[in-house]
């Protein structure tokens, strides 16, 4: 009999590891997970550690691995057809590692100057291919993209491909706020674009923020978010210890076909992050009663507009603010934006720019 899996997890980096380890330790039912990655040695280690945690906490989770030479559409589609998962999670990107900030190369300086938005195309490449593989699979599994989902999920949707949501970002703040409020707190609902996390990465005395998250507690919007939640402290690096775990209850519900309420970025390809509900195997916005769906989407879109990457209804991505300025200094052609129909060409151009900048030490 062919191997079956409930979850296919693409990627072997630190974020994939955090997702796997939290699933293995906390999943309340018997789950089977296949870790798929281009680093076979690392995939074998994640399988070993994940299975050890499942045994340690007696969850019954089963973990296996597949080392693959490429996460191409054909390779992933063949795997999905074989194992028929309920859920595919992608935590792999073509972005690649960064060098030490002690002696940054030109590409690292480029990222530091422009922010995450300059890497959007590289973040999206593998997610687009995996989404194409998901689209070719019957029955079609849920697809969750973990790579810059506030923006990349819009690119996936603009390409006409399936995307359920991302994890992290808005959920990081929501769960950090809930943890500060403590047990028995009222119902929280948040709108938060990914840059809203920036203020909480600094020490309290050094915090400034152009865009604050919008927060409702028991249906009443709070007007003192930064003051009320000042004790929340995020690290300067990605907060994977919260963001990876935030996907666990969602993933369990998706596999089981159960209802769930929580927070996700990029649901259905929308910009930014929202409160959502999983009902009847589909994710829908679950916004406060005094807010319409369009108002919630508009707020998130407006938050990205001054400085970031905006994907229009015409399927074209454009850079704004310091992202555009940084891109323009390095490549005016790339700074002009990209059409999703020409994504492969834009990907080649940015990959070439990255190679050139990495030679500048």
C-alpha positions as CSV (number, residue, x, y, z in Angstrom):
1,X,0.0,0.0,0.0
2,X,1.3,3.5,-0.7
3,X,2.3,5.7,2.2
4,X,-0.5,8.1,3.4
5,X,-0.1,11.4,5.1
6,X,-2.4,13.9,6.8
7,X,0.1,16.7,6.4
8,X,2.9,17.4,3.9
9,X,5.3,19.9,5.4
10,X,7.7,21.4,2.8
11,X,10.9,22.8,4.2
12,X,13.6,21.8,6.6
13,X,14.6,25.2,8.1
14,X,14.0,26.5,11.6
15,X,10.4,27.5,10.9
16,X,9.5,24.1,9.5
17,X,11.2,22.5,12.5
18,X,9.2,24.7,15.0
19,X,5.9,23.7,13.3
20,X,6.8,20.0,13.2
21,X,8.0,19.9,16.8
22,X,4.9,21.7,18.2
23,X,2.6,19.4,16.2
24,X,4.5,16.3,17.4
25,X,4.3,17.4,21.0
26,X,0.7,18.8,21.2
27,X,-1.5,17.4,18.5
28,X,-4.5,15.9,20.3
29,X,-5.0,13.1,17.9
30,X,-3.2,10.6,15.7
31,X,-1.6,12.5,12.8
32,X,0.8,11.5,10.1
33,X,3.3,14.1,8.8
34,X,5.8,13.9,5.9
35,X,8.6,16.3,6.0
36,X,9.8,17.1,2.4
37,X,13.0,19.0,1.7
38,X,16.0,19.4,-0.5
39,X,18.4,18.8,2.4
40,X,17.9,15.0,3.0
41,X,20.2,15.0,6.0
42,X,18.3,17.8,7.7
43,X,14.9,16.2,6.8
44,X,16.1,12.9,8.5
45,X,17.0,14.9,11.6
46,X,13.6,16.6,11.7
47,X,11.9,13.2,11.3
48,X,14.1,11.8,14.1
49,X,13.4,14.7,16.5
50,X,9.8,15.0,15.6
51,X,9.2,11.3,16.2
52,X,11.1,11.5,19.5
53,X,8.9,14.4,20.7
54,X,5.8,12.5,19.7
55,X,7.0,9.5,21.8
56,X,8.1,11.8,24.6
57,X,4.6,13.4,24.9
58,X,2.7,10.2,23.8
59,X,0.7,12.0,21.2
60,X,0.7,9.2,18.6
61,X,1.9,11.5,15.8
62,X,3.8,9.7,13.1
63,X,6.6,11.5,11.2
64,X,8.4,10.4,8.1
65,X,10.6,12.3,5.6
66,X,11.3,12.5,1.9
67,X,14.5,14.0,0.6
68,X,14.0,15.5,-2.8
69,X,16.3,17.1,-5.3
70,X,13.8,19.8,-6.2
71,X,10.5,21.2,-5.0
72,X,9.4,21.4,-8.6
73,X,5.7,21.3,-9.6
74,X,6.0,17.8,-11.1
75,X,7.9,16.4,-8.2
76,X,5.6,17.8,-5.6
77,X,2.5,16.9,-7.6
78,X,3.6,13.3,-7.9
79,X,4.2,13.1,-4.1
80,X,0.8,14.7,-3.3
81,X,-1.0,12.2,-5.6
82,X,0.8,9.4,-3.9
83,X,0.2,10.3,-0.2
84,X,-3.1,12.3,-0.6
85,X,-2.8,14.7,2.3
86,X,-5.5,16.9,3.8
87,X,-3.1,19.7,4.2
88,X,0.1,21.0,2.5
89,X,2.2,23.6,4.4
90,X,5.1,25.4,2.7
91,X,7.9,26.8,4.9
92,X,10.6,26.7,2.1
93,X,11.6,29.7,0.0
94,X,14.2,30.5,-2.6
95,X,15.4,33.4,-0.4
96,X,18.4,31.5,1.1
97,X,20.4,32.2,4.2
98,X,21.9,35.5,5.2
99,X,25.6,36.2,6.0
100,X,26.7,37.5,9.3
101,X,25.8,41.1,9.9
102,X,29.3,41.6,11.2
103,X,30.5,41.6,7.5
104,X,27.4,41.9,5.4
105,X,27.6,41.5,1.7
106,X,25.8,43.8,-0.8
107,X,22.7,41.6,-0.8
108,X,22.4,41.7,3.0
109,X,22.8,45.5,3.0
110,X,20.1,45.6,0.2
111,X,17.7,43.7,2.5
112,X,18.5,45.8,5.5
113,X,17.9,49.0,3.6
114,X,14.7,47.9,1.8
115,X,13.1,45.5,4.2
116,X,11.4,42.2,3.6
117,X,9.5,43.6,0.6
118,X,12.6,43.5,-1.6
119,X,12.6,39.7,-1.3
120,X,8.9,39.1,-2.2
121,X,9.6,37.5,-5.5
122,X,12.1,35.0,-4.0
123,X,9.8,34.3,-1.1
124,X,7.0,33.5,-3.6
125,X,8.8,31.2,-6.1
126,X,8.5,27.9,-4.3
127,X,5.1,28.7,-2.9
128,X,3.8,29.4,-6.4
129,X,5.1,26.0,-7.6
130,X,3.8,24.1,-4.6
131,X,0.4,25.8,-5.1
132,X,0.4,24.7,-8.7
133,X,1.0,21.1,-7.5
134,X,-1.8,21.5,-5.0
135,X,-4.1,22.7,-7.8
136,X,-3.4,19.5,-9.8
137,X,-4.2,17.2,-6.9
138,X,-7.5,15.5,-6.4
139,X,-9.0,15.7,-3.9
140,X,-7.4,19.1,-3.4
141,X,-5.8,19.6,0.0
142,X,-5.7,22.9,1.9
143,X,-2.6,24.9,1.1
144,X,-1.0,27.1,3.8
145,X,2.0,29.4,2.8
146,X,4.3,30.4,5.6
147,X,6.6,32.6,3.5
148,X,5.8,36.3,3.8
149,X,2.1,35.5,3.6
150,X,0.7,39.1,4.0
151,X,2.1,39.8,0.5
152,X,3.0,36.5,-1.2
153,X,-0.5,35.0,-0.7
154,X,-1.9,37.9,-2.8
155,X,0.6,37.0,-5.5
156,X,-0.6,33.3,-5.4
157,X,-4.2,34.4,-5.6
158,X,-3.4,36.8,-8.5
159,X,-1.9,33.9,-10.4
160,X,-5.3,32.1,-10.0
161,X,-3.9,29.4,-7.7
162,X,-5.3,28.0,-4.4
163,X,-4.3,29.5,-1.1
164,X,-6.0,29.0,2.2
165,X,-3.9,31.4,4.4
166,X,-0.6,31.8,6.1
167,X,0.4,31.6,9.8
168,X,2.1,34.0,12.1
169,X,2.3,37.8,11.9
170,X,-1.2,38.9,13.1
171,X,-1.4,35.7,15.2
172,X,1.9,36.5,16.9
173,X,0.5,39.7,18.3
174,X,-2.9,38.2,19.1
175,X,-1.5,35.4,21.1
176,X,1.1,37.6,22.8
177,X,-1.7,40.0,23.8
178,X,-3.8,37.1,25.0
179,X,-0.9,35.8,27.1
180,X,-0.4,39.2,28.7
181,X,-4.2,39.4,29.6
182,X,-4.0,36.0,31.1
183,X,-6.6,33.2,31.6
184,X,-10.2,34.1,31.3
185,X,-9.7,37.2,29.2
186,X,-12.5,38.4,26.9
187,X,-12.6,37.7,23.2
188,X,-9.8,39.4,21.3
189,X,-10.1,40.3,17.6
190,X,-7.2,41.9,15.7
191,X,-6.4,43.5,12.4
192,X,-2.6,43.6,12.0
193,X,-0.4,44.1,8.9
194,X,3.0,42.5,9.2
195,X,4.8,45.8,9.9
196,X,2.7,46.2,13.1
197,X,5.1,43.8,14.8
198,X,8.0,46.2,14.4
199,X,7.3,48.4,17.4
200,X,7.2,45.4,19.8
201,X,10.7,44.3,18.6
202,X,12.2,47.3,20.4
203,X,12.5,47.9,24.1
204,X,9.6,49.8,25.5
205,X,11.5,53.1,25.9
206,X,12.6,53.0,22.2
207,X,9.3,52.2,20.6
208,X,7.8,54.2,17.7
209,X,5.3,52.9,15.3
210,X,3.6,54.4,12.2
211,X,1.0,51.6,12.0
212,X,-0.6,50.2,15.2
213,X,-2.7,47.0,15.1
214,X,-6.4,47.5,15.6
215,X,-7.7,45.5,18.6
216,X,-11.1,44.7,19.9
217,X,-11.8,43.2,23.3
218,X,-15.3,41.8,23.8
219,X,-16.5,43.7,20.8
220,X,-15.1,47.1,21.9
221,X,-12.2,48.6,20.0
222,X,-9.3,49.7,22.2
223,X,-7.7,53.1,21.6
224,X,-4.5,52.5,23.8
225,X,-3.1,49.4,22.2
226,X,0.6,50.2,22.6
227,X,0.1,51.4,26.2
228,X,-2.1,48.5,27.3
229,X,0.2,45.9,25.8
230,X,3.5,47.6,26.5
231,X,4.9,44.6,28.3
232,X,4.7,42.5,25.2
233,X,8.3,42.0,23.9
234,X,9.2,40.4,20.6
235,X,12.8,39.5,19.5
236,X,14.5,41.3,16.6
237,X,14.6,38.0,14.7
238,X,11.5,36.1,13.5
239,X,9.3,35.1,16.5
240,X,9.0,31.5,15.3
241,X,8.4,30.3,18.9
242,X,4.9,31.9,18.6
243,X,4.3,32.0,14.9
244,X,5.0,28.3,14.3
245,X,2.9,27.2,17.2
246,X,0.0,29.5,16.0
247,X,-0.5,27.1,13.1
248,X,-1.0,24.0,15.2
249,X,-4.6,24.3,16.2
250,X,-5.5,25.4,12.7
251,X,-3.7,22.5,11.1
252,X,-5.4,20.0,13.4
253,X,-8.8,21.5,12.6
254,X,-8.1,21.4,8.9
255,X,-7.1,17.8,9.0
256,X,-10.1,16.8,11.1
257,X,-12.6,18.9,9.2
258,X,-13.5,20.7,12.4
259,X,-14.5,24.4,13.0
260,X,-11.9,26.8,14.4
261,X,-11.5,30.4,15.2
262,X,-8.3,32.4,15.3
263,X,-6.0,34.7,13.4
264,X,-4.2,34.3,10.1
265,X,-2.4,36.5,7.6
266,X,-3.3,36.4,3.9
267,X,-6.6,34.4,4.0
268,X,-7.6,33.7,0.5
269,X,-4.8,36.0,-0.7
270,X,-6.1,39.1,1.1
271,X,-3.4,41.6,2.2
272,X,-2.5,41.7,5.9
273,X,-3.9,39.8,8.9
274,X,-7.4,39.2,10.2
275,X,-9.6,37.3,12.7
276,X,-11.0,34.3,10.9
277,X,-13.2,31.3,11.3
278,X,-12.8,27.9,9.7
279,X,-16.3,26.5,8.9
280,X,-17.4,23.9,6.5
281,X,-13.8,23.3,5.5
282,X,-13.3,27.0,4.4
283,X,-11.8,30.1,5.9
284,X,-13.8,33.3,6.2
285,X,-13.2,36.6,7.8
286,X,-14.6,36.9,11.4
287,X,-14.4,40.7,11.9
288,X,-16.0,42.6,14.8
289,X,-19.6,43.6,14.5
290,X,-18.9,47.3,14.0
291,X,-16.6,46.6,11.0
292,X,-17.5,45.4,7.5
293,X,-15.4,42.9,5.5
294,X,-14.4,45.6,3.0
295,X,-13.4,48.0,5.8
296,X,-11.1,45.3,7.3
297,X,-9.5,44.6,3.9
298,X,-9.2,48.3,3.1
299,X,-7.4,49.0,6.4
300,X,-4.9,46.2,5.8
301,X,-4.3,47.3,2.2
302,X,-3.9,50.9,3.2
303,X,-1.3,49.8,5.8
304,X,0.9,48.2,3.1
305,X,0.5,51.1,0.6
306,X,2.9,53.6,2.0
307,X,5.9,51.2,2.2
308,X,5.8,47.7,0.9
309,X,4.6,45.5,-2.0
310,X,1.1,46.0,-3.3
311,X,-0.5,43.3,-5.6
312,X,-3.4,44.9,-7.6
313,X,-6.5,43.4,-9.0
314,X,-4.8,43.5,-12.4
315,X,-2.3,40.9,-11.2
316,X,0.6,43.3,-11.1
317,X,2.9,43.8,-8.1
318,X,4.4,47.2,-7.4
319,X,6.9,48.5,-4.8
320,X,6.2,51.5,-2.7
321,X,8.1,53.7,-0.2
322,X,11.6,52.6,0.9
323,X,11.2,49.3,-0.8
324,X,10.8,51.0,-4.2
325,X,13.6,53.4,-3.4
326,X,16.0,50.6,-2.5
327,X,15.0,48.6,-5.6
328,X,15.4,51.6,-7.8
329,X,18.9,52.3,-6.6
330,X,19.9,48.7,-7.5
331,X,17.8,48.1,-10.6
332,X,15.3,50.6,-12.0
333,X,13.8,47.9,-14.2
334,X,13.0,45.7,-11.2
335,X,11.7,48.7,-9.3
336,X,9.1,49.2,-12.0
337,X,7.2,46.2,-10.5
338,X,6.2,42.9,-12.0
339,X,3.2,41.2,-13.6
340,X,2.3,37.8,-12.3
341,X,2.1,36.5,-15.9
342,X,5.8,37.5,-16.2
343,X,6.8,36.2,-12.8
344,X,9.5,33.8,-14.1
345,X,11.3,36.7,-15.9
346,X,11.1,38.9,-12.7
347,X,12.4,35.9,-10.7
348,X,15.4,35.5,-12.9
349,X,16.2,39.2,-12.8
350,X,16.1,39.3,-9.0
351,X,18.1,36.1,-8.7
352,X,20.8,37.7,-11.0
353,X,20.8,40.9,-8.9
354,X,21.2,38.8,-5.7
355,X,24.2,37.0,-7.1
356,X,25.8,40.2,-8.2
357,X,25.2,41.9,-4.8
358,X,26.6,39.0,-2.9
359,X,29.9,39.5,-4.6
360,X,30.1,43.0,-3.0
361,X,31.6,42.6,0.4
